[in-house]
């Protein structure tokens, strides 16, 4: 490769000569003459120096910003004419104040950059260009040396082949000479023809060897020509690449100079353009489509499916339209449709079951494995309102529970642990009102023994029957507590008879149910009741696994202002400890604190122990299962998965409800709707109140809960009630100051309730006022036609006898013939003898003229009736 000078190298790379000389001096190369030879060793040394110092920035001598921006404002005034063309022409010669003045503000902004920053960037860019040029030259030199070595090796091989050929020719010539000498010696022999034949064979062999050597030489010559041709092509390609590189370097040098002249912004644009062009040159188009593995759950939205396939949602919707499916980007589609779409788009679908994640997270907790130990029984107290359930439990645990409940009744489930002489007992006190049917059902699902409290003076009531049904459905034994036996009108035998009629047979009558007579006020029979419960628990042989991940049931949840979401949990297996990661329904969290029924902190809770848990992310639903998991990330994923699944179900239910509502409105346009926004203190009370109020709907009035929640009433609830024209109901909660002010400004009524059946009764009365009144017809009298007379003035007159009730002149009538209505109208006249009368009593004869009807016959009956309007109620 021809050697170049420093000046030539600077021109090829586009780097200024003075800057290249500075780089050489910094690299330790003594090169003062620009026309001196630039050897490869010098290039290697310069490349090493640039690599060691590339990217390093000298620290600034003084601190300060690298650029500064100045803003200037200038103000001026322009006088504009205000009149039309004629006015302007008339006022053209005068300077009267007929125009208007416009204030003009001109803003200018200029940015100044430090020269050191610009120079540093230019030096950095030149270093990069120089580094690439050095790498290219060194690589070309190395390639040239390699080719020269290969050419030298090939030349030596050819020389060796030629020498071997010459030696072979010399040997062949010597052999031929020997053969000729031998032939001459034997020329005098009589067998001359044979000698000539041998000489001819030797000549043929020599000619063959000569031909072979000639062919080998020609082949070597052709190989040499082919090698030279390939070398020439490679050289031309290298020269073309060098020319392109020099052209690119000159272009970059021009861009750099233009950037220096234009400032820092121009330099950045030039660098970005160079980088963009480099990226465009290096981009390679994929040779084959990318096939992805797509996870397809049971339900997935169109947008999420498009994201998993890395395609545009519009393209996926077009494909769905081709398949005959119409859907929006946020609409959920089923698994089969999603799999078909993934296959049509050229990807591989992988079906994912919804329960895979739950099985992975909850596999061990679903069936606890370990040594079983005895546990305390969970006892649920059920019964009708005001039959003494809470008072009985109050006597047992020596605490006034009912005093803290509004109206003397329990509004939500209470869980308490009681220490007795027969061991520990866990009591669940469920409400007795009909609104809490679902809550009583949850109590029956987690309990071991049910104490059915029935008042001896009241007997079996509707909620008592519901409690029996729930206990039977859950397969839980019942112990009947006949309460209030201290009253004078107490009749325990009546309770036994009424329960026996409902297949609850006492033991003394041959059944399997214990009946204990007691009094919650005096304590009579309470010890016998506890003994009966302990005996029933011993028969059940209750067991639980203690050495396993804790699991339980949410009894109740509420929102505390200072502590956040709190949940009452009944532990069923394992030991729940502070710091455990738990998941319940769509909520998860780490247990921050555990509180017992007295509000005292505890470190752990074993089986059959109710405890209040702090630390959940939200309010779980009452009745949700609580499980302790090890992996927080998987718990969060499972909770998010459940929440998304619940949201999809809710959206589908809302869509179906909207369709049903649309059809019902198409059928009957007179249906009235009452919207409700309900806020309560605990989740169970809100659920029970919502269900009870929804059940008040009928064919004419529909009650729709717009929103429900736990906690105080805030501004968002008031705005929602205002927008949806809904009634705002607060159950054991109040509105804050901002919400009250907003409600007063917009005249939104706030309805506060502490007793659930008060809310139900008031709403029932309000709905009754919305019902259309009912009109009924009442028959007040019947007259039988005995004869028919003709009158020139009145027409046909029927002589009648009133056989029942009274016939009044102003009431409508019907004419019946063989008990079939043949005419319906009004009376024309009613006479008693010759006098007109207003009414005729039973057993009296009279003359009746029927208006617009002249076909009254003997034997017909004339029925007199009146219309009565009756107000409807639920």
C-alpha positions in Angstrom: 0.0 0.0 0.0 1.4 3.4 -0.9 2.5 5.5 2.0 0.8 8.9 2.5 1.9 12.1 4.2 0.3 13.9 7.1 -1.3 16.5 4.8 -2.8 13.8 2.6 -4.3 12.0 5.6 -5.8 15.3 6.9 -7.4 16.0 3.4 -8.8 12.4 3.2 -10.4 12.6 6.7 -11.5 16.2 6.5 -9.8 17.0 9.9 -8.0 20.4 10.0 -4.3 20.0 9.5 -3.4 22.1 12.6 -5.7 20.0 14.8 -4.2 16.8 13.4 -0.7 18.1 14.2 -1.8 18.8 17.8 -3.2 15.3 18.1 0.1 13.9 16.9 2.1 15.9 19.4 -0.2 14.8 22.2 0.3 11.2 21.1 4.1 11.7 21.5 5.0 11.7 17.8 7.7 14.1 16.7 6.1 15.2 13.4 6.7 18.9 12.6 6.6 18.7 8.8 3.1 18.2 7.3 4.7 16.7 4.2 6.5 14.1 6.2 5.6 10.4 5.6 2.8 9.1 7.8 3.8 5.6 8.6 1.6 2.8 9.9 3.3 2.8 13.2 2.4 6.4 13.6 -1.2 5.7 12.8 -1.3 2.9 15.4 0.2 5.1 18.0 -2.3 7.9 17.2 -5.2 5.5 17.3 -4.2 4.2 20.7 -3.9 7.7 22.0 -7.4 8.7 20.7 -8.9 5.5 22.2 -7.4 6.3 25.6 -8.6 9.9 25.6 -11.9 9.5 23.6 -15.0 10.7 25.5 -13.0 12.3 28.3 -14.0 15.9 29.1 -11.8 18.4 30.7 -13.1 19.9 33.8 -14.1 23.5 33.6 -11.8 26.0 35.2 -14.8 27.8 36.7 -18.2 26.7 37.6 -21.1 28.2 35.7 -23.7 27.6 33.0 -22.6 26.5 29.6 -25.1 28.7 27.9 -27.3 31.8 28.7 -30.5 33.0 27.1 -31.4 36.7 26.9 -34.9 38.0 26.4 -35.7 41.5 25.2 -38.9 43.3 24.9 -39.7 46.5 23.0 -42.9 48.5 22.9 -44.2 50.7 20.2 -47.5 52.2 19.1 -49.3 52.1 15.8 -52.1 54.4 14.8 -54.9 52.7 12.8 -57.8 54.6 11.0 -61.2 53.7 12.5 -63.6 54.9 9.8 -64.7 53.5 6.4 -63.3 54.4 3.0 -65.3 57.6 2.7 -64.4 58.7 6.1 -60.7 58.0 5.5 -60.8 60.1 2.3 -62.5 63.0 4.1 -60.0 62.8 7.0 -56.9 62.3 4.8 -55.8 65.9 4.9 -56.3 66.4 8.7 -54.6 64.9 11.7 -57.7 64.8 13.8 -58.0 62.1 16.4 -60.3 59.9 14.2 -58.1 56.7 14.4 -57.3 54.3 17.2 -53.9 53.4 18.7 -52.6 49.9 18.9 -49.8 48.9 21.4 -47.3 46.5 19.8 -44.9 44.4 21.9 -42.0 42.7 20.2 -40.2 39.9 22.1 -36.8 38.7 21.1 -34.8 35.7 22.6 -31.2 34.9 21.9 -29.1 32.1 23.3 -25.3 32.4 23.8 -23.1 29.4 24.2 -19.6 29.3 25.7 -16.8 29.0 23.1 -15.1 26.3 25.1 -18.1 24.1 24.9 -18.4 24.5 21.1 -14.6 23.9 20.7 -14.8 20.8 23.0 -17.7 19.4 21.0 -15.8 20.1 17.7 -12.7 18.4 19.0 -14.7 15.4 20.2 -16.3 15.0 16.8 -13.0 15.4 15.0 -11.5 12.8 17.3 -14.3 10.4 16.3 -13.7 11.0 12.6 -10.0 10.6 13.0 -10.4 7.4 14.9 -12.6 5.9 12.3 -10.2 6.9 9.5 -7.2 5.4 11.4 -9.1 2.2 11.9 -10.0 2.0 8.2 -6.3 2.7 7.1 -4.8 0.3 9.5 -7.3 -2.4 8.4 -6.5 -1.7 4.8 -2.7 -1.9 5.5 -3.2 -5.2 7.3 -5.3 -6.5 4.4 -2.5 -5.5 2.0 0.1 -7.2 4.0 -1.9 -10.3 4.1 -2.4 -10.3 0.3 1.3 -9.7 -0.3 2.1 -12.7 2.0 -0.3 -14.8 0.1 1.2 -13.7 -3.3 4.7 -14.5 -2.0 3.6 -17.9 -0.9 2.0 -18.5 -4.3 5.2 -17.4 -6.1 7.3 -19.7 -4.1 5.0 -22.6 -4.9 5.1 -21.8 -8.6 8.9 -21.7 -8.6 9.1 -25.1 -6.8 6.7 -26.5 -9.4 8.8 -25.2 -12.3 12.0 -26.6 -10.8 10.3 -30.0 -10.4 9.2 -29.8 -14.0 12.7 -29.0 -15.2 14.2 -31.9 -13.2 11.5 -34.2 -14.7 12.4 -33.0 -18.3 16.1 -33.6 -17.6 15.5 -37.1 -16.3 13.3 -37.8 -19.3 16.0 -36.5 -21.7 18.7 -38.6 -20.0 16.6 -41.7 -20.3 15.9 -41.0 -23.9 19.6 -40.6 -24.6 20.4 -43.9 -22.9 17.7 -45.6 -24.9 19.2 -44.2 -28.1 22.7 -45.4 -27.2 21.4 -48.8 -26.5 19.6 -48.9 -29.8 22.8 -47.9 -31.6 24.7 -50.6 -29.9 22.3 -53.2 -31.0 22.0 -51.9 -34.5 24.1 -54.8 -35.9 21.9 -57.4 -34.3 19.7 -59.4 -36.7 16.5 -58.3 -34.8 16.5 -54.7 -36.1 12.7 -54.3 -36.3 12.4 -55.1 -32.5 14.9 -52.3 -31.6 13.0 -49.8 -33.7 9.8 -50.8 -31.9 11.4 -50.2 -28.5 12.7 -46.8 -29.6 9.2 -45.8 -30.8 7.7 -46.7 -27.4 10.2 -44.5 -25.6 9.5 -41.6 -27.9 5.8 -42.0 -27.2 6.4 -42.0 -23.4 8.5 -38.9 -23.7 5.9 -37.1 -25.7 3.2 -38.0 -23.1 5.3 -36.6 -20.2 6.0 -33.5 -22.2 2.3 -33.1 -22.9 1.4 -33.6 -19.3 4.0 -31.0 -18.2 2.7 -28.6 -20.8 -0.9 -29.1 -19.5 0.2 -28.5 -15.9 2.0 -25.3 -16.9 -1.1 -24.0 -18.8 -3.2 -24.7 -15.7 -0.9 -22.8 -13.5 -0.9 -19.9 -15.9 -4.8 -19.9 -15.9 -4.8 -20.1 -12.1 -2.4 -17.1 -11.9 -4.6 -15.1 -14.3 -7.7 -15.9 -12.2 -5.9 -14.9 -9.0 -4.8 -11.6 -10.5 -8.3 -10.9 -11.7 -9.8 -11.5 -8.2 -7.1 -9.3 -6.7 -7.9 -6.5 -9.2 -11.6 -6.8 -8.4 -10.9 -6.7 -4.7 -8.6 -3.7 -5.2 -11.3 -1.9 -7.2 -13.8 -2.6 -4.4 -11.4 -1.2 -1.8 -10.7 1.9 -3.9 -14.5 2.4 -4.3 -15.0 2.1 -0.5 -12.1 4.5 0.1 -13.6 7.0 -2.3 -17.0 6.7 -0.6 -15.4 7.1 2.8 -13.4 10.2 1.7 -16.6 11.6 0.2 -18.5 11.0 3.4 -15.6 12.5 5.4 -15.6 15.6 3.2 -19.4 15.8 3.6 -19.0 15.5 7.4 -16.3 18.1 7.3 -18.5 20.5 5.5 -21.4 19.8 7.9 -19.0 20.4 10.8 -17.9 23.7 9.4 -21.5 24.7 8.7 -22.4 23.7 12.2 -19.5 25.8 13.6 -20.8 28.8 11.7 -24.4 28.2 12.6 -23.8 27.6 16.3 -24.6 24.8 18.7 -28.1 24.0 17.4 -26.9 23.6 13.9 -24.1 21.3 15.1 -26.7 19.1 16.9 -28.9 18.9 13.8 -26.0 17.9 11.7 -24.9 15.2 14.2 -28.5 13.9 14.4 -28.7 13.8 10.6 -25.4 11.9 10.4 -26.6 9.4 13.1 -29.9 9.0 11.3 -28.2 8.3 8.0 -25.9 5.8 9.7 -28.9 4.1 11.3 -30.7 4.0 8.0 -27.7 2.4 6.3 -27.3 -0.2 9.1 -31.0 -1.2 9.2 -31.8 -4.6 7.8 -35.3 -5.6 6.9 -36.5 -8.8 8.6 -36.4 -11.7 6.1 -39.3 -13.5 7.8 -42.4 -12.5 9.8 -42.1 -12.5 13.6 -44.2 -15.2 15.2 -45.0 -14.7 18.9 -46.3 -16.9 21.6 -49.5 -15.2 22.8 -51.1 -16.1 26.2 -54.9 -16.2 25.8 -57.0 -16.3 29.0 -60.7 -17.1 29.1 -61.7 -13.4 28.6 -59.5 -10.7 27.2 -60.2 -7.2 25.7 -59.4 -6.4 22.1 -56.8 -3.8 23.0 -54.9 -6.1 25.3 -54.9 -8.9 22.7 -53.5 -6.5 20.1 -50.8 -5.4 22.5 -49.8 -9.0 23.2 -49.5 -9.7 19.5 -47.6 -6.3 18.9 -50.1 -5.2 16.3 -52.4 -2.2 16.0 -55.8 -2.5 17.5 -57.3 -1.1 14.3 -55.8 -4.0 12.3 -57.1 -6.5 14.8 -60.6 -5.0 14.6 -60.4 -5.2 10.8 -59.6 -8.9 11.0 -62.5 -9.4 13.4 -64.8 -7.7 10.9 -63.6 -10.1 8.3 -64.5 -12.9 10.6 -68.0 -11.4 11.1 -67.3 -10.2 14.7 -68.0 -6.6 15.6 -66.3 -5.3 18.8 -64.7 -2.2 20.1 -61.2 -1.8 21.5 -62.4 -2.1 25.2 -64.8 -4.9 24.6 -64.0 -8.3 26.1 -64.1 -11.4 23.8 -64.1 -15.1 24.7 -61.2 -17.5 24.5 -62.3 -19.3 21.4 -62.6 -16.1 19.4 -59.3 -14.8 20.7 -57.5 -18.1 19.7 -59.0 -17.9 16.2 -57.8 -14.3 15.8 -54.3 -15.1 17.0 -54.0 -17.9 14.5 -55.3 -15.7 11.7 -52.7 -13.1 12.5 -49.9 -15.7 12.2 -49.0 -16.2 15.9 -49.1 -19.2 18.2 -51.9 -19.1 20.8 -51.4 -20.6 24.3 -54.6 -21.2 26.2 -54.4 -20.1 29.8 -56.9 -21.2 32.3 -58.2 -18.7 34.9 -57.5 -21.0 37.8 -53.8 -21.7 37.0 -52.6 -18.7 39.0 -54.9 -19.5 41.9 -53.8 -23.1 41.9 -50.1 -22.0 41.9 -50.6 -19.5 44.7 -53.2 -21.3 46.8 -52.3 -24.9 46.2 -51.0 -25.6 49.7 -53.5 -23.5 51.5 -56.5 -25.1 49.9 -56.0 -28.4 51.7 -54.0 -27.9 54.9 -51.7 -30.9 55.6 -50.4 -31.6 59.1 -51.2 -32.9 62.5 -54.8 -32.2 63.5 -55.4 -30.8 67.0 -58.6 -30.1 68.9 -60.1 -26.6 68.5 -62.8 -24.6 70.1 -66.3 -24.7 68.7 -67.7 -21.7 66.8 -71.3 -21.0 68.0 -73.7 -18.8 66.1 -76.7 -17.2 67.8 -79.7 -16.8 65.5 -83.3 -15.8 66.0 -86.0 -13.2 65.4 -85.8 -9.6 66.3 -86.1 -8.7 70.0 -86.1 -12.4 71.1 -83.0 -11.8 73.3 -80.0 -13.0 71.3 -77.7 -10.2 72.2 -78.9 -10.0 75.7 -78.2 -13.7 76.2 -74.7 -13.3 74.8 -74.3 -10.2 76.9 -74.9 -12.2 80.0 -72.4 -14.9 78.9 -69.6 -12.5 78.2 -70.5 -10.0 80.9 -70.5 -7.0 78.6 -73.1 -4.6 77.4 -73.2 -5.3 73.7 -76.8 -4.3 72.9 -76.3 -0.9 74.6 -74.0 0.1 71.7 -76.4 -1.0 69.0 -79.0 1.4 67.6 -82.6 0.5 68.5 -81.5 -2.3 70.8 -80.8 -4.6 67.9 -77.5 -5.9 66.3 -76.8 -4.2 63.0 -73.9 -6.4 61.9 -72.2 -9.6 62.8 -70.2 -9.5 66.1 -67.5 -12.1 66.8 -66.5 -12.7 70.4 -64.3 -15.2 72.2 -65.7 -16.3 75.7 -63.8 -18.2 78.4 -66.0 -20.6 80.3 -65.5 -23.4 82.7 -65.9 -25.8 79.9 -63.3 -24.2 77.7 -63.2 -21.4 75.2 -66.2 -20.7 73.0 -66.3 -18.4 69.9 -69.7 -16.7 69.5 -71.0 -15.1 66.4 -74.0 -12.8 67.0 -76.0 -12.3 63.8 -78.8 -9.8 63.3 -82.3 -11.1 63.5 -84.0 -8.7 61.1 -85.1 -10.0 57.7 -82.7 -7.6 56.0 -79.8 -9.6 57.2 -80.7 -12.9 55.6 -77.4 -13.1 53.6 -75.4 -12.2 56.7 -77.1 -14.9 58.7 -76.3 -17.3 55.9 -72.6 -16.4 56.1 -72.8 -17.0 59.8 -74.2 -20.4 59.3 -71.5 -21.3 56.8 -68.6 -20.7 59.3 -70.2 -22.1 62.4 -70.2 -25.5 64.2 -73.2 -25.1 66.4 -76.3 -22.9 66.1 -78.1 -21.6 69.2 -81.7 -20.8 68.0 -83.2 -18.2 70.4 -87.0 -18.2 70.6 -89.0 -16.1 72.9 -91.3 -18.1 75.1 -94.0 -15.4 74.9 -93.8 -14.8 71.2 -93.2 -18.2 69.6 -91.8 -19.0 66.1 -91.6 -15.9 63.9 -90.6 -15.5 60.2 -86.9 -14.9 61.0 -86.9 -17.9 63.2 -88.0 -20.1 60.3 -85.2 -18.5 58.1 -82.6 -19.3 60.7 -83.8 -23.0 60.8 -83.5 -23.1 57.0 -80.0 -21.7 57.0 -78.8 -24.1 59.7 -80.4 -27.1 57.9 -78.8 -26.0 54.6 -75.4 -25.8 56.2 -75.8 -29.1 58.0 -75.1 -27.6 61.4 -76.7 -29.0 64.6 -79.2 -26.7 66.4 -79.6 -26.1 70.2 -82.8 -24.3 70.9 -82.8 -21.7 73.7 -86.3 -20.9 74.9 -85.8 -17.4 76.2 -87.9 -15.2 78.4 -89.3 -18.0 80.6 -89.4 -15.5 83.5 -92.4 -13.7 82.0 -95.9 -14.5 83.1 -97.2 -15.3 79.6 -94.3 -17.6 78.8 -95.3 -20.9 77.1 -92.4 -23.2 76.4 -94.6 -26.0 75.1 -96.0 -23.7 72.4 -92.4 -23.1 71.1 -91.8 -26.9 71.1 -95.1 -27.5 69.2 -94.4 -24.8 66.6 -90.8 -26.0 66.0 -91.9 -29.6 65.9 -94.3 -28.7 63.1 -91.1 -27.4 61.2 -89.2 -30.7 61.7 -87.2 -29.5 64.7 -88.1 -32.3 67.2 -87.0 -32.1 70.9 -85.0 -34.9 72.4 -87.8 -35.7 74.9 -90.1 -36.3 72.0 -87.7 -38.6 70.3 -85.8 -36.1 68.2 -82.2 -34.9 68.1 -82.5 -31.3 69.1 -81.8 -30.1 72.6 -84.3 -27.5 74.1 -83.0 -25.4 77.0 -85.3 -23.1 78.9 -83.5 -20.0 80.0 -83.7 -16.3 80.9 -81.2 -13.8 79.6 -82.0 -11.3 82.3 -81.9 -13.5 85.4 -79.3 -16.0 84.0 -81.6 -19.0 84.7 -80.7 -21.9 82.5 -77.6 -20.3 80.9 -75.3 -22.9 82.5 -77.4 -25.7 81.1 -77.3 -24.0 77.7 -73.5 -23.8 77.7 -73.3 -27.4 78.9 -75.5 -28.5 76.0 -73.3 -26.6 73.5 -70.1 -28.2 75.0 -71.8 -31.6 74.7 -72.7 -31.0 71.1 -69.1 -29.9 70.3 -67.7 -33.0 71.9 -69.9 -35.1 69.7 -68.6 -33.3 66.6 -64.9 -33.9 67.5 -63.8 -30.6 66.0 -60.2 -30.7 64.6 -57.9 -28.1 62.9 -54.4 -28.1 61.5 -52.2 -25.8 63.4 -48.8 -26.2 61.7 -49.8 -24.9 58.3 -50.3 -21.6 56.5 -53.2 -19.8 58.2 -56.6 -19.6 56.6 -59.9 -18.2 57.7 -63.1 -16.3 56.8 -63.9 -12.6 56.7 -66.7 -12.0 59.2 -67.0 -8.3 58.7 -65.0 -5.3 57.2 -65.2 -1.6 57.8 -63.2 1.6 57.1 -61.7 3.3 60.1 -60.6 6.9 59.8 -57.4 6.5 61.7 -56.5 2.9 60.8 -57.8 2.5 57.3 -59.5 -0.7 56.1 -60.0 -3.2 59.0 -61.5 -6.7 58.7 -62.8 -9.1 61.4 -61.4 -12.5 60.5 -62.2 -15.9 62.0 -59.1 -18.1 61.8 -60.0 -21.7 60.8 -56.5 -23.4 60.3 -53.0 -22.4 61.1 -51.8 -19.5 63.2 -52.2 -16.0 61.9 -49.2 -13.8 63.0 -48.3 -10.2 62.7 -46.3 -9.6 59.5 -47.9 -12.4 57.4 -48.8 -11.6 53.8 -52.5 -12.4 53.3 -55.0 -12.3 50.4 -58.7 -12.1 50.7 -60.9 -11.9 47.5 -59.6 -8.9 45.5 -57.6 -7.4 48.4 -54.2 -8.2 49.8 -51.7 -6.8 52.3 -49.3 -7.5 55.1 -50.7 -7.8 58.6 -49.7 -4.7 60.5 -51.6 -5.4 63.7 -53.9 -7.9 65.3 -56.6 -6.9 67.7 -59.0 -9.0 69.8 -62.6 -8.3 70.6 -61.6 -5.9 73.4 -59.3 -3.9 71.1 -56.1 -5.1 72.7 -53.1 -6.0 70.5 -52.2 -9.7 70.1 -49.2 -11.3 68.4 -51.0 -14.3 66.9 -54.4 -16.0 66.5 -55.0 -19.7 66.3 -57.9 -21.8 65.0 -61.4 -20.7 66.0 -60.2 -17.3 67.1 -61.8 -14.0 65.9 -59.3 -11.2 65.3 -59.4 -7.7 63.8 -56.7 -7.4 61.0 -55.1 -4.1 59.9 -53.1 -3.7 56.8 -55.3 -4.8 53.9 -55.3 -2.8 50.7 -59.1 -2.4 50.7 -62.3 -3.7 52.1 -62.9 -7.4 51.4 -66.4 -8.8 51.1 -67.9 -10.5 54.1 -67.6 -14.2 53.6 -64.4 -14.1 51.5 -61.7 -16.6 52.3 -58.5 -15.4 53.8 -55.2 -17.2 53.0 -51.6 -16.6 54.0 -49.2 -16.7 51.1 -45.4 -16.4 50.9 -44.8 -14.5 47.8 -46.0 -10.9 47.9 -45.7 -10.5 44.1 -47.9 -13.5 43.4 -50.4 -12.3 45.9 -50.6 -8.9 44.2 -50.9 -10.6 40.8 -53.7 -12.9 42.0 -55.6 -9.9 43.6 -55.3 -7.9 40.4 -56.4 -10.9 38.4 -59.5 -11.4 40.6 -60.3 -7.7 40.5 -60.1 -7.6 36.7 -62.3 -10.7 36.5 -64.8 -9.2 38.9 -64.8 -6.0 36.8 -65.5 -7.9 33.6 -68.4 -9.7 35.2 -69.8 -6.5 36.6 -69.5 -4.8 33.1 -71.3 -7.8 31.5 -74.0 -7.7 34.2 -74.4 -3.9 33.6 -74.7 -4.4 29.9 -77.3 -7.1 30.4 -79.2 -4.9 32.8 -79.1 -2.0 30.3 -80.6 -4.3 27.7 -83.3 -5.6 30.0 -84.0 -2.0 31.0 -84.2 -1.0 27.4 -86.7 -3.8 26.6 -88.8 -3.0 29.6 -88.9 0.6 28.7 -89.9 -0.3 25.1 -92.8 -2.4 26.6 -93.9 0.1 29.2 -92.9 3.7 29.1 -94.6 4.4 32.4 -92.0 2.6 34.6 -90.5 5.0 37.2 -87.0 4.7 38.6 -85.7 5.6 42.0 -81.9 5.9 42.2 -80.0 5.4 45.5 -76.6 6.3 46.7 -75.9 4.3 49.9 -73.0 4.7 52.3 -72.7 2.7 55.6 -70.3 2.0 58.4 -69.5 -1.7 57.6 -69.7 -3.8 54.4 -72.3 -6.2 55.7 -74.8 -3.5 56.7 -74.4 -1.8 53.3 -75.0 -5.1 51.5 -78.0 -6.0 53.6 -79.6 -2.5 53.2 -79.0 -2.4 49.5 -80.6 -5.8 49.0 -83.6 -4.9 51.2 -84.2 -1.7 49.4 -83.8 -3.3 45.9 -86.4 -5.9 46.9 -89.0 -3.1 47.1 -89.1 -2.8 43.4 -92.2 -3.7 41.5 -93.7 -3.5 38.0 -94.3 0.3 38.2 -91.4 1.5 40.3 -87.8 0.3 39.9 -85.2 0.9 42.6 -81.6 1.1 41.3 -78.6 1.4 43.6 -76.3 3.8 41.6 -73.3 3.5 44.1 -72.6 1.9 47.4 -69.7 2.2 49.7 -68.2 2.2 53.2 -67.2 5.4 55.0 -68.4 9.0 55.5 -70.4 10.8 52.8 -68.0 13.0 50.7 -68.3 15.5 47.9 -68.1 12.8 45.3 -71.1 11.1 46.7 -73.1 14.3 46.6 -72.1 15.1 43.0 -73.0 11.6 42.0 -76.4 11.9 43.7 -76.9 15.3 42.0 -76.0 14.0 38.5 -78.1 10.8 38.7 -81.0 12.4 40.7 -80.6 9.9 43.4 -81.5 9.7 47.1 -78.5 9.9 49.3 -78.7 7.5 52.3 -76.3 7.4 55.1 -76.5 4.4 57.5 -74.6 5.1 60.7 -72.4 7.6 58.9 -72.6 11.3 58.3 -71.5 13.8 55.6 -68.4 15.9 56.1 -68.4 19.7 56.1 -67.7 20.1 52.4 -70.3 17.5 51.4 -72.9 19.2 53.6 -72.2 22.6 52.1 -72.4 21.2 48.6 -75.7 19.4 49.4 -77.2 22.6 50.8 -76.1 24.6 47.7 -77.6 22.1 45.3 -80.7 21.2 47.5 -79.7 17.6 47.8 -81.5 15.8 50.7 -79.4 13.7 53.1 -81.2 10.9 54.7 -79.6 9.5 57.9 -80.6 6.2 59.5 -79.4 4.2 62.4 -82.0 1.4 62.3 -82.3 -0.4 59.1 -86.1 -1.1 59.1 -86.7 2.7 59.6 -85.0 3.2 56.2 -87.0 0.4 54.6 -90.3 1.7 56.0 -89.7 5.3 54.9 -88.6 4.3 51.4 -91.6 2.0 51.2 -93.9 4.9 52.0 -92.2 7.1 49.4 -92.6 4.5 46.7 -96.3 4.0 47.7 -96.9 7.7 46.9 -95.4 7.1 43.4 -97.8 4.3 42.6 -100.9 5.1 40.5 -104.2 4.9 42.5 -106.4 2.0 41.8 -110.0 2.4 40.7 -112.5 -0.2 41.8 -116.2 -0.7 41.0 -118.7 -1.5 43.8 -122.3 -2.6 43.1 -124.6 -0.7 45.3 -128.0 -2.0 44.2 -129.9 -4.3 41.8 -133.5 -3.8 40.4 -135.5 -6.4 38.6 -137.8 -5.4 35.6 -141.4 -6.5 36.2 -143.1 -4.6 33.3 -142.4 -2.3 30.5 -144.5 0.9 29.7 -144.5 3.3 26.8 -144.5 7.1 27.4 -144.9 9.7 24.7 -142.6 12.1 26.5 -140.0 9.7 28.1 -140.1 6.8 25.7 -139.7 3.3 27.2 -140.2 3.1 31.0 -139.2 -0.1 33.0 -141.3 -0.9 36.0 -138.9 -2.3 38.5 -138.6 -3.7 42.0 -135.3 -3.0 43.9 -134.3 -6.4 45.2 -130.9 -5.5 46.7 -129.2 -2.4 48.0 -130.1 1.0 46.6 -130.6 2.6 43.2 -129.3 6.1 42.8 -130.1 8.4 39.9 -126.6 9.9 39.4 -124.8 6.5 39.4 -124.0 4.5 36.2 -126.0 1.4 35.5 -125.7 -1.9 33.5 -128.6 -3.8 32.0 -128.2 -7.6 32.4 -130.1 -10.2 30.5 -129.6 -13.8 31.7 -126.7 -12.5 33.8 -125.0 -11.1 30.7 -124.3 -7.4 30.3 -126.2 -6.1 27.2 -126.0 -2.4 27.9 -123.9 0.0 30.0 -124.9 3.6 30.5 -126.8 6.1 32.7 -130.3 6.6 34.1 -132.6 8.9 32.2 -135.2 9.2 35.0 -136.0 7.6 38.3 -139.6 7.9 39.6 -141.6 6.8 42.5 -145.2 6.9 41.3 -145.4 10.4 39.7 -142.5 12.0 41.7 -138.9 12.2 40.6 -136.6 10.8 43.3 -132.8 10.6 43.7 -132.7 7.0 45.1 -134.9 4.0 45.8 -134.2 1.6 48.6 -134.5 -2.2 48.6 -138.0 -3.6 48.5 -139.5 -0.6 46.8 -141.1 -0.3 43.4 -140.0 2.4 41.0 -139.9 3.4 37.3 -136.6 3.6 35.6 -135.9 5.2 32.2 -132.6 4.1 30.6 -130.9 6.7 28.5 -130.3 5.9 24.8 -131.6 2.3 25.2 -135.2 1.2 24.2 -134.9 -2.5 24.3 -135.5 -3.2 28.0 -137.5 -6.5 28.5 -139.4 -8.1 31.3 -137.0 -10.2 33.5 -133.9 -8.0 32.8 -131.9 -6.8 35.8 -130.6 -3.2 36.1 -127.4 -3.1 38.2 -126.4 0.2 39.8 -122.7 0.7 40.8 -120.2 3.4 41.7 -116.4 3.8 41.1 -114.1 4.1 44.1 -110.5 5.3 44.0 -108.1 3.4 46.4 -104.6 4.6 47.2 -102.0 1.8 46.6 -99.3 0.8 49.0 -96.5 -1.8 49.1 
